Amino acid sequence: AWLVAVVRRGRALGVVRDDLPAELVAEVCLGIGEAVDGWSLAHLESLTPELMAGLNTKTLELFRRVTLPPGKEEGR
């Protein structure tokens, strides 16, 4: 429920897409988080600090791409 509230607040600010149900956007974000966590745990022994830092940056980019309104580029 908290993530749906965050999605709705983002929509009110015009920074989160509104072409999909808020609950679906929240579920997709949860799915990304779960997938990255699961992958990271499965590969924990081979994750260097540099790789982890890059993975964090790329994961944030995934969230941005999923939540950004269609046709809107980041920073605009």
PDB file of N, H, CA, C and O in Angstrom:
ATOM      1  N   ALA A   1       0.825  -1.204   0.000  1.00  0.00           N
ATOM      2  CA  ALA A   1       0.000   0.000   0.000  1.00  0.00           C
ATOM      3  C   ALA A   1       0.866   1.264   0.000  1.00  0.00           C
ATOM      4  O   ALA A   1       0.509   2.264  -0.621  1.00  0.00           O
ATOM      5  N   TRP A   2       2.003   1.214   0.698  1.00  0.00           N
ATOM      6  H   TRP A   2       2.294   0.401   1.203  1.00  0.00           H
ATOM      7  CA  TRP A   2       2.849   2.408   0.775  1.00  0.00           C
ATOM      8  C   TRP A   2       3.412   2.773  -0.590  1.00  0.00           C
ATOM      9  O   TRP A   2       3.535   3.953  -0.918  1.00  0.00           O
ATOM     10  N   LEU A   3       3.756   1.762  -1.388  1.00  0.00           N
ATOM     11  H   LEU A   3       3.656   0.804  -1.121  1.00  0.00           H
ATOM     12  CA  LEU A   3       4.329   2.048  -2.700  1.00  0.00           C
ATOM     13  C   LEU A   3       3.274   2.606  -3.653  1.00  0.00           C
ATOM     14  O   LEU A   3       3.585   3.458  -4.485  1.00  0.00           O
ATOM     15  N   VAL A   4       2.049   2.142  -3.545  1.00  0.00           N
ATOM     16  H   VAL A   4       1.797   1.450  -2.869  1.00  0.00           H
ATOM     17  CA  VAL A   4       0.956   2.705  -4.354  1.00  0.00           C
ATOM     18  C   VAL A   4       0.784   4.178  -3.994  1.00  0.00           C
ATOM     19  O   VAL A   4       0.559   5.010  -4.874  1.00  0.00           O
ATOM     20  N   ALA A   5       0.888   4.504  -2.709  1.00  0.00           N
ATOM     21  H   ALA A   5       1.071   3.828  -1.995  1.00  0.00           H
ATOM     22  CA  ALA A   5       0.784   5.906  -2.275  1.00  0.00           C
ATOM     23  C   ALA A   5       1.919   6.739  -2.865  1.00  0.00           C
ATOM     24  O   ALA A   5       1.707   7.887  -3.254  1.00  0.00           O
ATOM     25  N   VAL A   6       3.122   6.169  -2.934  1.00  0.00           N
ATOM     26  H   VAL A   6       3.295   5.236  -2.618  1.00  0.00           H
ATOM     27  CA  VAL A   6       4.263   6.867  -3.525  1.00  0.00           C
ATOM     28  C   VAL A   6       4.024   7.095  -5.017  1.00  0.00           C
ATOM     29  O   VAL A   6       4.301   8.178  -5.532  1.00  0.00           O
ATOM     30  N   VAL A   7       3.513   6.082  -5.708  1.00  0.00           N
ATOM     31  H   VAL A   7       3.288   5.203  -5.290  1.00  0.00           H
ATOM     32  CA  VAL A   7       3.201   6.214  -7.134  1.00  0.00           C
ATOM     33  C   VAL A   7       2.159   7.319  -7.332  1.00  0.00           C
ATOM     34  O   VAL A   7       2.303   8.157  -8.223  1.00  0.00           O
ATOM     35  N   ARG A   8       1.138   7.321  -6.523  1.00  0.00           N
ATOM     36  H   ARG A   8       1.022   6.640  -5.799  1.00  0.00           H
ATOM     37  CA  ARG A   8       0.081   8.355  -6.657  1.00  0.00           C
ATOM     38  C   ARG A   8       0.629   9.755  -6.384  1.00  0.00           C
ATOM     39  O   ARG A   8       0.261  10.713  -7.063  1.00  0.00           O
ATOM     40  N   ARG A   9       1.498   9.868  -5.403  1.00  0.00           N
ATOM     41  H   ARG A   9       1.797   9.089  -4.851  1.00  0.00           H
ATOM     42  CA  ARG A   9       2.105  11.171  -5.115  1.00  0.00           C
ATOM     43  C   ARG A   9       2.981  11.607  -6.292  1.00  0.00           C
ATOM     44  O   ARG A   9       2.962  12.774  -6.686  1.00  0.00           O
ATOM     45  N   GLY A  10       3.738  10.677  -6.844  1.00  0.00           N
ATOM     46  H   GLY A  10       3.754   9.730  -6.525  1.00  0.00           H
ATOM     47  CA  GLY A  10       4.553  10.979  -8.016  1.00  0.00           C
ATOM     48  C   GLY A  10       3.714  11.439  -9.187  1.00  0.00           C
ATOM     49  O   GLY A  10       4.108  12.331  -9.939  1.00  0.00           O
ATOM     50  N   ARG A  11       2.549  10.822  -9.336  1.00  0.00           N
ATOM     51  H   ARG A  11       2.229  10.098  -8.726  1.00  0.00           H
ATOM     52  CA  ARG A  11       1.640  11.252 -10.404  1.00  0.00           C
ATOM     53  C   ARG A  11       1.145  12.668 -10.169  1.00  0.00           C
ATOM     54  O   ARG A  11       1.064  13.469 -11.100  1.00  0.00           O
ATOM     55  N   ALA A  12       0.816  12.972  -8.921  1.00  0.00           N
ATOM     56  H   ALA A  12       0.882  12.321  -8.164  1.00  0.00           H
ATOM     57  CA  ALA A  12       0.341  14.324  -8.596  1.00  0.00           C
ATOM     58  C   ALA A  12       1.403  15.370  -8.914  1.00  0.00           C
ATOM     59  O   ALA A  12       1.085  16.509  -9.255  1.00  0.00           O
ATOM     60  N   LEU A  13       2.665  14.971  -8.798  1.00  0.00           N
ATOM     61  H   LEU A  13       2.923  14.045  -8.520  1.00  0.00           H
ATOM     62  CA  LEU A  13       3.774  15.872  -9.110  1.00  0.00           C
ATOM     63  C   LEU A  13       4.135  15.851 -10.592  1.00  0.00           C
ATOM     64  O   LEU A  13       4.959  16.648 -11.040  1.00  0.00           O
ATOM     65  N   GLY A  14       3.525  14.945 -11.353  1.00  0.00           N
ATOM     66  H   GLY A  14       2.856  14.297 -10.989  1.00  0.00           H
ATOM     67  CA  GLY A  14       3.775  14.851 -12.785  1.00  0.00           C
ATOM     68  C   GLY A  14       5.047  14.107 -13.154  1.00  0.00           C
ATOM     69  O   GLY A  14       5.544  14.258 -14.270  1.00  0.00           O
ATOM     70  N   VAL A  15       5.588  13.304 -12.236  1.00  0.00           N
ATOM     71  H   VAL A  15       5.185  13.182 -11.329  1.00  0.00           H
ATOM     72  CA  VAL A  15       6.847  12.621 -12.511  1.00  0.00           C
ATOM     73  C   VAL A  15       6.706  11.104 -12.631  1.00  0.00           C
ATOM     74  O   VAL A  15       7.691  10.409 -12.879  1.00  0.00           O
ATOM     75  N   VAL A  16       5.505  10.596 -12.458  1.00  0.00           N
ATOM     76  H   VAL A  16       4.705  11.161 -12.257  1.00  0.00           H
ATOM     77  CA  VAL A  16       5.252   9.157 -12.594  1.00  0.00           C
ATOM     78  C   VAL A  16       4.146   8.949 -13.613  1.00  0.00           C
ATOM     79  O   VAL A  16       3.143   9.663 -13.614  1.00  0.00           O
ATOM     80  N   ARG A  17       4.334   7.977 -14.469  1.00  0.00           N
ATOM     81  H   ARG A  17       5.149   7.397 -14.468  1.00  0.00           H
ATOM     82  CA  ARG A  17       3.384   7.679 -15.542  1.00  0.00           C
ATOM     83  C   ARG A  17       1.979   7.451 -14.980  1.00  0.00           C
ATOM     84  O   ARG A  17       1.807   6.948 -13.870  1.00  0.00           O
ATOM     85  N   ASP A  18       0.977   7.839 -15.785  1.00  0.00           N
ATOM     86  H   ASP A  18       1.117   8.248 -16.686  1.00  0.00           H
ATOM     87  CA  ASP A  18      -0.411   7.629 -15.371  1.00  0.00           C
ATOM     88  C   ASP A  18      -1.209   6.854 -16.420  1.00  0.00           C
ATOM     89  O   ASP A  18      -2.439   6.839 -16.392  1.00  0.00           O
ATOM     90  N   ASP A  19      -0.491   6.211 -17.345  1.00  0.00           N
ATOM     91  H   ASP A  19       0.509   6.224 -17.367  1.00  0.00           H
ATOM     92  CA  ASP A  19      -1.159   5.443 -18.386  1.00  0.00           C
ATOM     93  C   ASP A  19      -1.393   3.987 -17.982  1.00  0.00           C
ATOM     94  O   ASP A  19      -1.970   3.217 -18.748  1.00  0.00           O
ATOM     95  N   LEU A  20      -0.955   3.615 -16.802  1.00  0.00           N
ATOM     96  H   LEU A  20      -0.486   4.241 -16.179  1.00  0.00           H
ATOM     97  CA  LEU A  20      -1.171   2.283 -16.243  1.00  0.00           C
ATOM     98  C   LEU A  20      -1.734   2.439 -14.836  1.00  0.00           C
ATOM     99  O   LEU A  20      -1.499   3.465 -14.197  1.00  0.00           O
ATOM    100  N   PRO A  21      -2.469   1.448 -14.337  1.00  0.00           N
ATOM    101  CA  PRO A  21      -2.971   1.556 -12.965  1.00  0.00           C
ATOM    102  C   PRO A  21      -1.823   1.713 -11.958  1.00  0.00           C
ATOM    103  O   PRO A  21      -0.771   1.090 -12.105  1.00  0.00           O
ATOM    104  N   ALA A  22      -2.033   2.534 -10.954  1.00  0.00           N
ATOM    105  H   ALA A  22      -2.887   3.040 -10.835  1.00  0.00           H
ATOM    106  CA  ALA A  22      -1.008   2.779  -9.935  1.00  0.00           C
ATOM    107  C   ALA A  22      -0.553   1.476  -9.286  1.00  0.00           C
ATOM    108  O   ALA A  22       0.630   1.297  -8.995  1.00  0.00           O
ATOM    109  N   GLU A  23      -1.499   0.574  -9.063  1.00  0.00           N
ATOM    110  H   GLU A  23      -2.460   0.720  -9.299  1.00  0.00           H
ATOM    111  CA  GLU A  23      -1.165  -0.706  -8.433  1.00  0.00           C
ATOM    112  C   GLU A  23      -0.223  -1.537  -9.315  1.00  0.00           C
ATOM    113  O   GLU A  23       0.656  -2.232  -8.804  1.00  0.00           O
ATOM    114  N   LEU A  24      -0.408  -1.463 -10.630  1.00  0.00           N
ATOM    115  H   LEU A  24      -1.122  -0.899 -11.045  1.00  0.00           H
ATOM    116  CA  LEU A  24       0.456  -2.199 -11.552  1.00  0.00           C
ATOM    117  C   LEU A  24       1.864  -1.605 -11.563  1.00  0.00           C
ATOM    118  O   LEU A  24       2.847  -2.345 -11.537  1.00  0.00           O
ATOM    119  N   VAL A  25       1.965  -0.297 -11.602  1.00  0.00           N
ATOM    120  H   VAL A  25       1.166   0.304 -11.623  1.00  0.00           H
ATOM    121  CA  VAL A  25       3.274   0.347 -11.572  1.00  0.00           C
ATOM    122  C   VAL A  25       4.004  -0.040 -10.283  1.00  0.00           C
ATOM    123  O   VAL A  25       5.200  -0.330 -10.311  1.00  0.00           O
ATOM    124  N   ALA A  26       3.294  -0.046  -9.167  1.00  0.00           N
ATOM    125  H   ALA A  26       2.322   0.190  -9.144  1.00  0.00           H
ATOM    126  CA  ALA A  26       3.896  -0.437  -7.891  1.00  0.00           C
ATOM    127  C   ALA A  26       4.355  -1.890  -7.926  1.00  0.00           C
ATOM    128  O   ALA A  26       5.448  -2.199  -7.451  1.00  0.00           O
ATOM    129  N   GLU A  27       3.541  -2.788  -8.480  1.00  0.00           N
ATOM    130  H   GLU A  27       2.653  -2.537  -8.866  1.00  0.00           H
ATOM    131  CA  GLU A  27       3.907  -4.207  -8.571  1.00  0.00           C
ATOM    132  C   GLU A  27       5.138  -4.412  -9.454  1.00  0.00           C
ATOM    133  O   GLU A  27       6.000  -5.232  -9.138  1.00  0.00           O
ATOM    134  N   VAL A  28       5.220  -3.673 -10.553  1.00  0.00           N
ATOM    135  H   VAL A  28       4.520  -3.006 -10.810  1.00  0.00           H
ATOM    136  CA  VAL A  28       6.378  -3.784 -11.437  1.00  0.00           C
ATOM    137  C   VAL A  28       7.637  -3.328 -10.691  1.00  0.00           C
ATOM    138  O   VAL A  28       8.689  -3.956 -10.801  1.00  0.00           O
ATOM    139  N   CYS A  29       7.523  -2.245  -9.942  1.00  0.00           N
ATOM    140  H   CYS A  29       6.668  -1.735  -9.853  1.00  0.00           H
ATOM    141  CA  CYS A  29       8.673  -1.765  -9.168  1.00  0.00           C
ATOM    142  C   CYS A  29       9.085  -2.790  -8.113  1.00  0.00           C
ATOM    143  O   CYS A  29      10.276  -3.036  -7.921  1.00  0.00           O
ATOM    144  N   LEU A  30       8.126  -3.378  -7.442  1.00  0.00           N
ATOM    145  H   LEU A  30       7.159  -3.178  -7.599  1.00  0.00           H
ATOM    146  CA  LEU A  30       8.442  -4.429  -6.469  1.00  0.00           C
ATOM    147  C   LEU A  30       9.124  -5.605  -7.159  1.00  0.00           C
ATOM    148  O   LEU A  30      10.069  -6.182  -6.621  1.00  0.00           O
ATOM    149  N   GLY A  31       8.649  -5.955  -8.338  1.00  0.00           N
ATOM    150  H   GLY A  31       7.881  -5.486  -8.775  1.00  0.00           H
ATOM    151  CA  GLY A  31       9.240  -7.051  -9.094  1.00  0.00           C
ATOM    152  C   GLY A  31      10.683  -6.774  -9.464  1.00  0.00           C
ATOM    153  O   GLY A  31      11.527  -7.667  -9.388  1.00  0.00           O
ATOM    154  N   ILE A  32      10.973  -5.550  -9.863  1.00  0.00           N
ATOM    155  H   ILE A  32      10.287  -4.825  -9.924  1.00  0.00           H
ATOM    156  CA  ILE A  32      12.355  -5.179 -10.179  1.00  0.00           C
ATOM    157  C   ILE A  32      13.226  -5.347  -8.937  1.00  0.00           C
ATOM    158  O   ILE A  32      14.302  -5.941  -8.997  1.00  0.00           O
ATOM    159  N   GLY A  33      12.753  -4.825  -7.825  1.00  0.00           N
ATOM    160  H   GLY A  33      11.878  -4.343  -7.776  1.00  0.00           H
ATOM    161  CA  GLY A  33      13.514  -4.932  -6.581  1.00  0.00           C
ATOM    162  C   GLY A  33      13.768  -6.375  -6.174  1.00  0.00           C
ATOM    163  O   GLY A  33      14.876  -6.735  -5.776  1.00  0.00           O
ATOM    164  N   GLU A  34      12.733  -7.193  -6.277  1.00  0.00           N
ATOM    165  H   GLU A  34      11.833  -6.901  -6.600  1.00  0.00           H
ATOM    166  CA  GLU A  34      12.880  -8.610  -5.920  1.00  0.00           C
ATOM    167  C   GLU A  34      13.837  -9.326  -6.865  1.00  0.00           C
ATOM    168  O   GLU A  34      14.650 -10.138  -6.424  1.00  0.00           O
ATOM    169  N   ALA A  35      13.750  -9.034  -8.152  1.00  0.00           N
ATOM    170  H   ALA A  35      13.089  -8.374  -8.510  1.00  0.00           H
ATOM    171  CA  ALA A  35      14.629  -9.681  -9.126  1.00  0.00           C
ATOM    172  C   ALA A  35      16.086  -9.302  -8.889  1.00  0.00           C
ATOM    173  O   ALA A  35      16.963 -10.164  -8.926  1.00  0.00           O
ATOM    174  N   VAL A  36      16.347  -8.037  -8.649  1.00  0.00           N
ATOM    175  H   VAL A  36      15.634  -7.337  -8.619  1.00  0.00           H
ATOM    176  CA  VAL A  36      17.719  -7.584  -8.411  1.00  0.00           C
ATOM    177  C   VAL A  36      18.248  -8.180  -7.104  1.00  0.00           C
ATOM    178  O   VAL A  36      19.394  -8.625  -7.043  1.00  0.00           O
ATOM    179  N   ASP A  37      17.417  -8.188  -6.067  1.00  0.00           N
ATOM    180  H   ASP A  37      16.486  -7.826  -6.117  1.00  0.00           H
ATOM    181  CA  ASP A  37      17.846  -8.786  -4.794  1.00  0.00           C
ATOM    182  C   ASP A  37      18.157 -10.266  -4.963  1.00  0.00           C
ATOM    183  O   ASP A  37      19.187 -10.744  -4.486  1.00  0.00           O
ATOM    184  N   GLY A  38      17.282 -10.986  -5.631  1.00  0.00           N
ATOM    185  H   GLY A  38      16.445 -10.598  -6.018  1.00  0.00           H
ATOM    186  CA  GLY A  38      17.486 -12.420  -5.831  1.00  0.00           C
ATOM    187  C   GLY A  38      18.737 -12.705  -6.639  1.00  0.00           C
ATOM    188  O   GLY A  38      19.511 -13.601  -6.302  1.00  0.00           O
ATOM    189  N   TRP A  39      18.933 -11.953  -7.697  1.00  0.00           N
ATOM    190  H   TRP A  39      18.305 -11.225  -7.971  1.00  0.00           H
ATOM    191  CA  TRP A  39      20.118 -12.140  -8.532  1.00  0.00           C
ATOM    192  C   TRP A  39      21.376 -11.827  -7.725  1.00  0.00           C
ATOM    193  O   TRP A  39      22.364 -12.559  -7.786  1.00  0.00           O
ATOM    194  N   SER A  40      21.328 -10.734  -6.971  1.00  0.00           N
ATOM    195  H   SER A  40      20.525 -10.139  -6.922  1.00  0.00           H
ATOM    196  CA  SER A  40      22.487 -10.340  -6.175  1.00  0.00           C
ATOM    197  C   SER A  40      22.849 -11.407  -5.151  1.00  0.00           C
ATOM    198  O   SER A  40      24.025 -11.724  -4.977  1.00  0.00           O
ATOM    199  N   LEU A  41      21.864 -11.957  -4.483  1.00  0.00           N
ATOM    200  H   LEU A  41      20.908 -11.699  -4.625  1.00  0.00           H
ATOM    201  CA  LEU A  41      22.131 -13.024  -3.508  1.00  0.00           C
ATOM    202  C   LEU A  41      22.706 -14.262  -4.178  1.00  0.00           C
ATOM    203  O   LEU A  41      23.603 -14.904  -3.632  1.00  0.00           O
ATOM    204  N   ALA A  42      22.199 -14.600  -5.352  1.00  0.00           N
ATOM    205  H   ALA A  42      21.471 -14.078  -5.796  1.00  0.00           H
ATOM    206  CA  ALA A  42      22.688 -15.780  -6.066  1.00  0.00           C
ATOM    207  C   ALA A  42      24.125 -15.603  -6.552  1.00  0.00           C
ATOM    208  O   ALA A  42      24.836 -16.585  -6.765  1.00  0.00           O
ATOM    209  N   HIS A  43      24.551 -14.355  -6.727  1.00  0.00           N
ATOM    210  H   HIS A  43      23.973 -13.557  -6.554  1.00  0.00           H
ATOM    211  CA  HIS A  43      25.887 -14.065  -7.249  1.00  0.00           C
ATOM    212  C   HIS A  43      26.755 -13.328  -6.229  1.00  0.00           C
ATOM    213  O   HIS A  43      27.730 -12.672  -6.595  1.00  0.00           O
ATOM    214  N   LEU A  44      26.404 -13.438  -4.982  1.00  0.00           N
ATOM    215  H   LEU A  44      25.612 -13.971  -4.685  1.00  0.00           H
ATOM    216  CA  LEU A  44      27.066 -12.675  -3.920  1.00  0.00           C
ATOM    217  C   LEU A  44      28.576 -12.867  -3.902  1.00  0.00           C
ATOM    218  O   LEU A  44      29.320 -11.911  -3.683  1.00  0.00           O
ATOM    219  N   GLU A  45      29.027 -14.076  -4.126  1.00  0.00           N
ATOM    220  H   GLU A  45      28.423 -14.853  -4.304  1.00  0.00           H
ATOM    221  CA  GLU A  45      30.465 -14.359  -4.045  1.00  0.00           C
ATOM    222  C   GLU A  45      31.273 -13.656  -5.141  1.00  0.00           C
ATOM    223  O   GLU A  45      32.460 -13.388  -4.959  1.00  0.00           O
ATOM    224  N   SER A  46      30.649 -13.364  -6.251  1.00  0.00           N
ATOM    225  H   SER A  46      29.684 -13.582  -6.399  1.00  0.00           H
ATOM    226  CA  SER A  46      31.386 -12.738  -7.351  1.00  0.00           C
ATOM    227  C   SER A  46      31.162 -11.233  -7.460  1.00  0.00           C
ATOM    228  O   SER A  46      31.695 -10.597  -8.369  1.00  0.00           O
ATOM    229  N   LEU A  47      30.384 -10.657  -6.550  1.00  0.00           N
ATOM    230  H   LEU A  47      29.952 -11.175  -5.812  1.00  0.00           H
ATOM    231  CA  LEU A  47      30.096  -9.227  -6.612  1.00  0.00           C
ATOM    232  C   LEU A  47      31.194  -8.417  -5.927  1.00  0.00           C
ATOM    233  O   LEU A  47      31.364  -8.480  -4.710  1.00  0.00           O
ATOM    234  N   THR A  48      31.924  -7.667  -6.721  1.00  0.00           N
ATOM    235  H   THR A  48      31.786  -7.616  -7.710  1.00  0.00           H
ATOM    236  CA  THR A  48      32.937  -6.761  -6.177  1.00  0.00           C
ATOM    237  C   THR A  48      32.248  -5.456  -5.786  1.00  0.00           C
ATOM    238  O   THR A  48      31.134  -5.198  -6.240  1.00  0.00           O
ATOM    239  N   PRO A  49      32.878  -4.634  -4.962  1.00  0.00           N
ATOM    240  CA  PRO A  49      32.281  -3.327  -4.625  1.00  0.00           C
ATOM    241  C   PRO A  49      31.988  -2.487  -5.874  1.00  0.00           C
ATOM    242  O   PRO A  49      30.984  -1.778  -5.932  1.00  0.00           O
ATOM    243  N   GLU A  50      32.867  -2.575  -6.860  1.00  0.00           N
ATOM    244  H   GLU A  50      33.683  -3.151  -6.813  1.00  0.00           H
ATOM    245  CA  GLU A  50      32.659  -1.803  -8.095  1.00  0.00           C
ATOM    246  C   GLU A  50      31.439  -2.302  -8.859  1.00  0.00           C
ATOM    247  O   GLU A  50      30.640  -1.514  -9.364  1.00  0.00           O
ATOM    248  N   LEU A  51      31.309  -3.619  -8.934  1.00  0.00           N
ATOM    249  H   LEU A  51      31.958  -4.260  -8.524  1.00  0.00           H
ATOM    250  CA  LEU A  51      30.156  -4.206  -9.617  1.00  0.00           C
ATOM    251  C   LEU A  51      28.869  -3.860  -8.883  1.00  0.00           C
ATOM    252  O   LEU A  51      27.859  -3.549  -9.514  1.00  0.00           O
ATOM    253  N   MET A  52      28.900  -3.910  -7.544  1.00  0.00           N
ATOM    254  H   MET A  52      29.721  -4.162  -7.032  1.00  0.00           H
ATOM    255  CA  MET A  52      27.712  -3.567  -6.763  1.00  0.00           C
ATOM    256  C   MET A  52      27.304  -2.114  -6.995  1.00  0.00           C
ATOM    257  O   MET A  52      26.122  -1.812  -7.161  1.00  0.00           O
ATOM    258  N   ALA A  53      28.290  -1.218  -7.006  1.00  0.00           N
ATOM    259  H   ALA A  53      29.250  -1.463  -6.871  1.00  0.00           H
ATOM    260  CA  ALA A  53      27.988   0.195  -7.231  1.00  0.00           C
ATOM    261  C   ALA A  53      27.357   0.396  -8.604  1.00  0.00           C
ATOM    262  O   ALA A  53      26.397   1.153  -8.744  1.00  0.00           O
ATOM    263  N   GLY A  54      27.888  -0.273  -9.606  1.00  0.00           N
ATOM    264  H   GLY A  54      28.668  -0.889  -9.492  1.00  0.00           H
ATOM    265  CA  GLY A  54      27.321  -0.176 -10.949  1.00  0.00           C
ATOM    266  C   GLY A  54      25.928  -0.773 -11.010  1.00  0.00           C
ATOM    267  O   GLY A  54      25.046  -0.249 -11.690  1.00  0.00           O
ATOM    268  N   LEU A  55      25.737  -1.871 -10.296  1.00  0.00           N
ATOM    269  H   LEU A  55      26.454  -2.297  -9.744  1.00  0.00           H
ATOM    270  CA  LEU A  55      24.421  -2.510 -10.270  1.00  0.00           C
ATOM    271  C   LEU A  55      23.385  -1.597  -9.623  1.00  0.00           C
ATOM    272  O   LEU A  55      22.245  -1.524 -10.082  1.00  0.00           O
ATOM    273  N   ASN A  56      23.776  -0.909  -8.569  1.00  0.00           N
ATOM    274  H   ASN A  56      24.702  -0.969  -8.196  1.00  0.00           H
ATOM    275  CA  ASN A  56      22.855   0.032  -7.922  1.00  0.00           C
ATOM    276  C   ASN A  56      22.443   1.141  -8.882  1.00  0.00           C
ATOM    277  O   ASN A  56      21.269   1.505  -8.955  1.00  0.00           O
ATOM    278  N   THR A  57      23.402   1.670  -9.608  1.00  0.00           N
ATOM    279  H   THR A  57      24.356   1.374  -9.549  1.00  0.00           H
ATOM    280  CA  THR A  57      23.118   2.733 -10.573  1.00  0.00           C
ATOM    281  C   THR A  57      22.192   2.228 -11.679  1.00  0.00           C
ATOM    282  O   THR A  57      21.236   2.908 -12.052  1.00  0.00           O
ATOM    283  N   LYS A  58      22.475   1.048 -12.194  1.00  0.00           N
ATOM    284  H   LYS A  58      23.251   0.496 -11.891  1.00  0.00           H
ATOM    285  CA  LYS A  58      21.646   0.475 -13.268  1.00  0.00           C
ATOM    286  C   LYS A  58      20.248   0.136 -12.766  1.00  0.00           C
ATOM    287  O   LYS A  58      19.279   0.270 -13.513  1.00  0.00           O
ATOM    288  N   THR A  59      20.127  -0.300 -11.516  1.00  0.00           N
ATOM    289  H   THR A  59      20.914  -0.408 -10.909  1.00  0.00           H
ATOM    290  CA  THR A  59      18.817  -0.614 -10.952  1.00  0.00           C
ATOM    291  C   THR A  59      17.974   0.652 -10.828  1.00  0.00           C
ATOM    292  O   THR A  59      16.785   0.641 -11.147  1.00  0.00           O
ATOM    293  N   LEU A  60      18.580   1.733 -10.370  1.00  0.00           N
ATOM    294  H   LEU A  60      19.546   1.742 -10.111  1.00  0.00           H
ATOM    295  CA  LEU A  60      17.848   3.002 -10.312  1.00  0.00           C
ATOM    296  C   LEU A  60      17.385   3.431 -11.695  1.00  0.00           C
ATOM    297  O   LEU A  60      16.285   3.962 -11.850  1.00  0.00           O
ATOM    298  N   GLU A  61      18.221   3.203 -12.698  1.00  0.00           N
ATOM    299  H   GLU A  61      19.114   2.772 -12.572  1.00  0.00           H
ATOM    300  CA  GLU A  61      17.838   3.532 -14.074  1.00  0.00           C
ATOM    301  C   GLU A  61      16.641   2.693 -14.510  1.00  0.00           C
ATOM    302  O   GLU A  61      15.757   3.202 -15.198  1.00  0.00           O
ATOM    303  N   LEU A  62      16.594   1.428 -14.126  1.00  0.00           N
ATOM    304  H   LEU A  62      17.313   1.014 -13.567  1.00  0.00           H
ATOM    305  CA  LEU A  62      15.423   0.589 -14.436  1.00  0.00           C
ATOM    306  C   LEU A  62      14.155   1.181 -13.834  1.00  0.00           C
ATOM    307  O   LEU A  62      13.127   1.270 -14.504  1.00  0.00           O
ATOM    308  N   PHE A  63      14.231   1.585 -12.567  1.00  0.00           N
ATOM    309  H   PHE A  63      15.066   1.512 -12.022  1.00  0.00           H
ATOM    310  CA  PHE A  63      13.064   2.193 -11.918  1.00  0.00           C
ATOM    311  C   PHE A  63      12.629   3.467 -12.647  1.00  0.00           C
ATOM    312  O   PHE A  63      11.437   3.697 -12.849  1.00  0.00           O
ATOM    313  N   ARG A  64      13.592   4.282 -13.036  1.00  0.00           N
ATOM    314  H   ARG A  64      14.561   4.096 -12.872  1.00  0.00           H
ATOM    315  CA  ARG A  64      13.265   5.522 -13.758  1.00  0.00           C
ATOM    316  C   ARG A  64      12.565   5.221 -15.078  1.00  0.00           C
ATOM    317  O   ARG A  64      11.562   5.850 -15.417  1.00  0.00           O
ATOM    318  N   ARG A  65      13.098   4.262 -15.816  1.00  0.00           N
ATOM    319  H   ARG A  65      13.913   3.752 -15.541  1.00  0.00           H
ATOM    320  CA  ARG A  65      12.526   3.936 -17.121  1.00  0.00           C
ATOM    321  C   ARG A  65      11.103   3.384 -16.998  1.00  0.00           C
ATOM    322  O   ARG A  65      10.256   3.642 -17.852  1.00  0.00           O
ATOM    323  N   VAL A  66      10.854   2.638 -15.951  1.00  0.00           N
ATOM    324  H   VAL A  66      11.543   2.428 -15.257  1.00  0.00           H
ATOM    325  CA  VAL A  66       9.527   2.037 -15.749  1.00  0.00           C
ATOM    326  C   VAL A  66       8.510   3.085 -15.291  1.00  0.00           C
ATOM    327  O   VAL A  66       7.341   3.019 -15.671  1.00  0.00           O
ATOM    328  N   THR A  67       8.942   4.036 -14.489  1.00  0.00           N
ATOM    329  H   THR A  67       9.892   4.089 -14.180  1.00  0.00           H
ATOM    330  CA  THR A  67       7.996   4.969 -13.881  1.00  0.00           C
ATOM    331  C   THR A  67       7.853   6.301 -14.599  1.00  0.00           C
ATOM    332  O   THR A  67       6.857   6.996 -14.400  1.00  0.00           O
ATOM    333  N   LEU A  68       8.813   6.672 -15.423  1.00  0.00           N
ATOM    334  H   LEU A  68       9.622   6.107 -15.585  1.00  0.00           H
ATOM    335  CA  LEU A  68       8.751   7.958 -16.107  1.00  0.00           C
ATOM    336  C   LEU A  68       7.566   8.013 -17.060  1.00  0.00           C
ATOM    337  O   LEU A  68       7.304   7.046 -17.775  1.00  0.00           O
ATOM    338  N   PRO A  69       6.849   9.126 -17.079  1.00  0.00           N
ATOM    339  CA  PRO A  69       5.736   9.231 -18.011  1.00  0.00           C
ATOM    340  C   PRO A  69       6.191   9.052 -19.454  1.00  0.00           C
ATOM    341  O   PRO A  69       7.274   9.512 -19.817  1.00  0.00           O
ATOM    342  N   PRO A  70       5.382   8.389 -20.286  1.00  0.00           N
ATOM    343  CA  PRO A  70       5.740   8.184 -21.696  1.00  0.00           C
ATOM    344  C   PRO A  70       6.015   9.537 -22.384  1.00  0.00           C
ATOM    345  O   PRO A  70       5.286  10.510 -22.189  1.00  0.00           O
ATOM    346  N   GLY A  71       7.063   9.565 -23.176  1.00  0.00           N
ATOM    347  H   GLY A  71       7.655   8.774 -23.334  1.00  0.00           H
ATOM    348  CA  GLY A  71       7.393  10.779 -23.918  1.00  0.00           C
ATOM    349  C   GLY A  71       8.130  11.830 -23.113  1.00  0.00           C
ATOM    350  O   GLY A  71       8.525  12.866 -23.646  1.00  0.00           O
ATOM    351  N   LYS A  72       8.314  11.566 -21.838  1.00  0.00           N
ATOM    352  H   LYS A  72       7.993  10.724 -21.404  1.00  0.00           H
ATOM    353  CA  LYS A  72       9.021  12.537 -20.988  1.00  0.00           C
ATOM    354  C   LYS A  72      10.418  12.025 -20.694  1.00  0.00           C
ATOM    355  O   LYS A  72      10.595  10.922 -20.178  1.00  0.00           O
ATOM    356  N   GLU A  73      11.399  12.834 -21.027  1.00  0.00           N
ATOM    357  H   GLU A  73      11.255  13.730 -21.446  1.00  0.00           H
ATOM    358  CA  GLU A  73      12.775  12.462 -20.758  1.00  0.00           C
ATOM    359  C   GLU A  73      13.164  12.966 -19.378  1.00  0.00           C
ATOM    360  O   GLU A  73      12.679  13.998 -18.915  1.00  0.00           O
ATOM    361  N   GLU A  74      14.043  12.223 -18.736  1.00  0.00           N
ATOM    362  H   GLU A  74      14.437  11.385 -19.113  1.00  0.00           H
ATOM    363  CA  GLU A  74      14.503  12.628 -17.409  1.00  0.00           C
ATOM    364  C   GLU A  74      15.142  14.010 -17.475  1.00  0.00           C
ATOM    365  O   GLU A  74      15.882  14.328 -18.406  1.00  0.00           O
ATOM    366  N   GLY A  75      14.838  14.824 -16.464  1.00  0.00           N
ATOM    367  H   GLY A  75      14.237  14.566 -15.707  1.00  0.00           H
ATOM    368  CA  GLY A  75      15.415  16.145 -16.396  1.00  0.00           C
ATOM    369  C   GLY A  75      14.608  17.207 -17.100  1.00  0.00           C
ATOM    370  O   GLY A  75      14.976  18.382 -17.078  1.00  0.00           O
ATOM    371  N   ARG A  76      13.514  16.817 -17.724  1.00  0.00           N
ATOM    372  H   ARG A  76      13.215  15.862 -17.742  1.00  0.00           H
ATOM    373  CA  ARG A  76      12.678  17.806 -18.429  1.00  0.00           C
ATOM    374  C   ARG A  76      11.365  17.977 -17.726  1.00  0.00           C
ATOM    375  O   ARG A  76      10.528  18.764 -18.165  1.00  0.00           O
TER     376      ARG A  76
END
